[in-house]
Amino acid sequence: MAVTSYVDYVESVFGTDRAIDGLGELRRGLALSRAYGKRDEALQARYWSVLLAEVPHAIENNWPGLIFRLCDEALERSRDACEAIAPQIEAKARALDESSPQQAAEWHGMAHRMRWRLGQRAEATRSLLAQSAAMVRAAEHSAIHQPLLAPMQLLEGIRLARRAKADPQRVQELRERLSQYERATLDHYQTHSHEIDVNDWVEWIHKRIQAPSFFDSLLRMAFGIGAIADLDEVKARVVKSASEFPLSHLFGSTHATADGTIVARRPPLDPSDADSLRDQMVRSAVETDFDLRARHGCPIHSSSSFFLSALFRQHQGDRGCVIRGS
């Protein structure tokens, strides 16, 4: 009954402006019919006739979100449906080639998938080359109006051309054009100046990191070395969390490998037990203090050695540390 009800509903909405509403029911109905109605050839034929009837309607209304999902069903379940849909997809792609090459590339890509599914290698290669050409045209249009987008589109066109084993000379021409597009993007980058007041950071470093010199403190901060966690603060945080959120600490945890072998157990927190409190303090420090340090300290080291040296120079001069950069 459910399989029949699904196809009844799909028939009522396909061919109308509410066609997208029937997509979920169609997919569920096809799955159920494959599981429980394989021998009902009439039901199977009814589902596929409804799907194939909706394809030209969805193409005419330019609904790629619907038509591509219908194509996915055909690719997965029906070779005959692929043979019926592929020429329509190719015709739609050719219609979009000049007016909207970016969209045309998506339709050519779907045509390639369907031709490959049918074992038609020559036709699949032609669709792939057409997809590459569409991306190249999209890059040409973007080079005029959206120069920052053009290199990415052309790079995709080159990737598709190489995948289709296009003429090496043609690929080389596209690479040279890519270099031109990339150089052109440099004219569209701009710099923005700003000031950073680092007085609070210097005070924090002096207070929390002990080292022979201020520069050593900076290095310890950048590399994640030094006594950062304050035990009293960590203990107060753990006790406060246990009192405010008792349910979070009511149960213990068990750690096991992928094979199911238990490798560790952590009992629930007991604030009155020193060992239990210490274990929770270690866990909190590792997950909060050091984890946050790793996330925010590494970018300082990897991308801004300039910042550390500038901070050091500012500190050696006066304590009114303001760094200007762009």
N, C-alpha and C positions, 0 to 999 in steps of 0.2 A: 504493500500500500504506500509506504513512504517513497519508494522509487517512482511510482506512478504519480504521486502528488507533486514531487519535485519537477518532473517534466511538464506536468500540467501548468504549474506556476511559471516555469521558464517560457513556455509557449505564450502565456498571457502578457509577458513584459517584453520579450524579444521583438524587435521591429518597431518599438515605441521609444519615446524619450527616456523611459525608465529601464532601458535594457541592462544597464549596469547592475541594477538590483537583482537580476537573475543569474549573475555570474557565480556567486557562491553556491546557489542551489544547483546550478548545472554541474559544478565540479563535484559537489557531494553526491548528486544523483548518479553521475558517471562512476564514481568510486563504488557506490552501493550496487549499481547494476553489474559491475564487473565481479563483485564478490558474491552476489546472490541471484543475479539474473543472466548469467552467461548463456544459458540455453534459450532464453527468450529473444530470439533474433528480431522480432518485431519491435520490442522495447529498445533494443540496441539501435536499430535503424531509426527509430523515432528520435532518440537523443541526438544522433549525428545529423539528421536532417534539420533539426532545430538549430544546431550549432552552425551548419553550413549556410543556412538561410540568413543568419544574423551577420555573417562575415561581410557581405557587400553593404549591408546597412551601416555597420560600424565603420567601414572604410569611407563610405560616402559622407558620414558625419565627422570624419577625422577623429576617431576615438582610439588612439593607440593603446591606452590603458586597458581597454576591453579587447581589442582585436589581438593584441600580443598575448593576453592570457588564453584566449581561444586557441591561438597557435600553439601555445605550450601544451594544451590538452591534446591537440592533434599530434604533436611531436611525440608525446608520451604513449599515446594509445592507438592511433589509427594512421596507417600509411596511406590509405585511400583518401582520408581527409587532407593529408599533406599535399597530395597530388592535385586536389581541387583548390586548395587555398593558395599555394605557391605562386601561380600566375597572377592572381589578384594582388598579392603583396608586391610582386615585381612591378606591376603596372602602376600601383600607387607610389612606389619609390621613384619611378621615372617621372611621374607627374610632379613630384616635389623637388626634383634635381635642381632646377633653376631658381625657383622661388624660395625654397627653404632647404638648402643642402644639409644643414645639421639634422633636420628631421629625416631627410631622405636617407642619410647614412644609417639611421636606426632601422628604417624599413628594409634597406639593402641587407643589413646584418641579419634580420629575421629571415629574409629570403635565402640567405646563405645557409642558415641553420636547417631550413626545410629541405633545400636541395641536397645538403649533405646527408640528412636523414633518409632521403630517397636513394642515396647511393649515386647521385648524378654529379660526379666530381667536376666535370667541365663546367656545368651550369653553376655549381657552387663557387668555383674559382672566379667566374665572371661576376657573380654577385659580390664577392669579396673585393675584386678590383673596382667595381662600381661604388662600393662603400668607401674605399680609399679615395677615389676621385671626388666623392661628395665631401669628404672631410677636407681635402685640399681646397675645394671651392669655398667651403665654410671659412677656412683660414684666410683665403684671399679677401673675403668680405670683411672679416674681423680686422684684418690689417689696416683697413681704412677707418673703421668706426670703433673697434675695440682692440687696439694693438696688443694689450697684455694677454688677450685670449688667443691670439693667432698662433703663437708658438706651440701651445698645448694641442690645438686642433691639428696643426700640421704634423706634429710629432706622432699623433695617433694615425694620421694618414700614411706616414712613412712606415709605421709598424704594420699596418694592414697590407701595404704594398709588398713589404718583405715577406709577410706570411703567405701572400698569394704568389710569391716567386716572380715578381714583376721584373721588367727590364732593369738590370743594374745601373745603366746610364740614367734611367728615369729616377731611380732611387737617389743617385748621387745629386741630380739636379734639385730634388726636393730637399736634400740635406743642405745644399748651398743656400737655398731660399730660407731654410730654417735659421741659418746663421744670420741672414739679413734681418729676419723678423726679431730675433733675439737682441741684436744690436739696436734695433729701432725701439724696443721696449725701454731701453735705458733713458730715453728722452722723457719718459713719463713717470719716472721715479722722482720723488721729492723728499727733502729732509725737513724735519721739524725739530727745532731747538727747545730744550726744556732744562729746568734746574731741579736738583735733588738735594734736599737738606739732610745731611748724614750725621748731624750731631747726636741724635738718639742712637744711631747704630754704633758710633764710636764709644758712647757711654756703656752700651750693652756689651760690647766686646771687652772693654776694660773690666766690667763687673763679672762677666761669666766665664771668660777664657783666661787662664793663667799661662803666661809664656814669658820668656826672657825679654822680648821686645814686642812693640806693637805690630811690627811687620810679621813676626812669628805668629802672633795672634790671628792676623788676617789669613795667613796660610792655613792655620789649624781650622779656622772657620770654613775656608773654601774646601779643604780636603776632608772635613768631617772628623777632625781629631781634636780632642780636648774635653775637659770636664764641663759638659753642657747641662746635664740633668741635675737639678737640685733635689736631693733625697727628701728633704722636708716638704718641698712643694709636691713631689710625686706622691708621697704618703698622704698628704692632705687631700689631694685630688682623688686618690683611690677611696679614702674613707668617705669623702663627700658623695662620690658616685654611688657607693654601696648604700648610703643612707637615703639618697634621693631616688635611686632606681634599684630597689631590692630584688625585683624579679630577674634583672639582668645577671645577677650573681647567685641566683638560687640554685642553678644546676651546674654541674661540672661538664667536662668535655672529654671525648675519647678520640685519639688520632690513630688512623690506620692507613696502611699502604693500599695500593691498588688491588693487591691480592687478598685484602681483608685481614692482614696481620696487624694486631694492635701494637703500636710502638710507643705510645705515651698516653697517660691519663692525667687530667687536671681536675682536682676536686673543686667543689664550689667554694667561694670565698667565705672565710670566717674571720671578720675583723678582729676578734679577740685572740686569734691564733697568730703568733709572730711569723711562723713559717709560711702560713697561707697568705698573710698580708705581704710578706716579702716577695713571694712568687707573683702576686698580682701587681706589685710595684714594678717588678722587672718587666712584666708583660706590657704594662701601661707605658713605661719609658721606651721600650722598643717600638711599640706601635705608634706612639705619639711624638715624643721628642726626637728620636733618632730618625724615624721615618720621614717626618717633616723636614728635618735637616737635610736628609739625602735628596728630597725632592727639590728644595729651594737652594741648597748649597751648591749642588753640581752645576746648575746653569751659571752661577757666579764664576766658578772656576773655568768652565769650558768656553764660555762666550764673552767673558769680560775681564781678561787679565788687565786691560786698560783701567777698569774700574778699581781694582785692588791697588794698583800702583798710584792712581790718582788719589784714592782715599788715604794712602800712606803719606803722599806728599802734602795733602791738605792738613793731615794730623801733625806733621812735623812743623808746619808753619804756625797757624793759629787754630783755635778750637772752633772758630765759626765756619764750619766745613760746609761749603756749598759747591757741588760739582756741576759744571755746565757741559752739556753734550748734545749731540744731534744724531 
